[in-house]
Amino acid sequence: MRPTVSPARRREVIDALRRGTVPTAGLDLFAVGLERFEKALDEELGKVAEQGAAFKAVRGEYGSGKTFFARWLAERARRAGLATSEIQISETETPLHRLETVYRRLAERLATAAHPPSAMRDVVDAWFYTLEEEVLASTPDDELTGTVEALLEQRLAAVARTTPAFAAALRGYRRAMISGDVATAEALLAWLGGQPHVAAAARRFAGVRGDLDHFAALGCLQGLLTILRDCGHPGLLVVLDEIETLQRVRGDVREKGLNALRQLIDEIDSGRFPGLFLVITGTPQFFDGHQGVRRLAPLAQRLTTDFATDPRFDSPRAVQLRLRGFDQEKLEQLGRVVRDLYAAGSDAPERIVALVDDAYIGSLAAAVTGELGGQVGVAPRIFLRKLVADVLDRVEEFTDFDPRHHYALTLSSEELSEVERNAIASRADDIELDL
């Protein structure tokens, strides 16, 4: 039973599919095949919301839906009140061994149910507002600032023991805002978000030195979790996507990245980050190959999961979750779900259901998959784009359009991703020529 969908939410999903992109919201409306993970992951989210911590590794081949899974989980987390942040790991932009850079990306991509990225300012302002509300009733106005700062120090006492600069920057931000010094406040907010090269005058104002380093970044993460909890977000889901890029970097950089991942997992297990749910995504080669996790034995031990049994019996409670990707049946099911979602908001639902029936969806799915060398796992994005933009839109707009007679599937290189182009190339390589 799917939830009632608002017109705005339906339109946002359909518009994204028409462009060939993953919607930023509404993923639950067409999350085919993920139902088996729901119960276990909701339990994990509940544990995190009660100030526990969790870690999951999601494995799957290219095109198996790892990014979709991560965003689907993030949407569930936001509905449960948690904040979320999705970080793309890359050799140049966000190397995993530079935790200060990872923290900066985390702050830049921070989102809540009410605020899109970056929600850092909204979260900090909401936190101060919460502290003020807590002391307002019992404190005279002329003592309000001092009382709020005392409460600030009390809430951040544990963090201040390891990262006193985080509390100092927050205190400086509040003083700057009260005095109307917007430039200094903006600079200190940037420092709290891990941005480098913050003006020296702003740092002197708050009594902090230099930029965040590797170790201070972890302390700032503790502080951010405290702020989130106090202003009504009981946890934070952080996704480190495409972590398999570690396999392509220089050997010493790879070792540092793997060790940083091990450190994060150990810190989560030790209880340092209550309210943190860390998710990583990677290919099977990253988890099982010699250029990935296996290069660092302690990390391999922490991530080991038995996948020798039938995939039907994979436990969603395991540390690693295996995505099996799409088969033809799931691809057709996905098409039917999207068609019904489209029809529910259309002026011509009867014509859409009649002309784009289950049989036609099956033939379109088979045609797209065939063009992509039979690789069903690569097909969902382009299949949904063709279904929405080339078929459903035309059926709705033109009363005499019949996709069986007036539409022939075509794929141009400009609309394909690199993985999709490679799938077509592999199909061409398989053609036998009679010479």
Beta strands, then each sheet from edge to edge (+ up, - down):
strand 1: 54-59
strand 2: 83-88
strand 3: 236-241
strand 4: 276-282
strand 5: 320-322
sheet 1: 2+ 3+ 4+ 1+ 5+
end
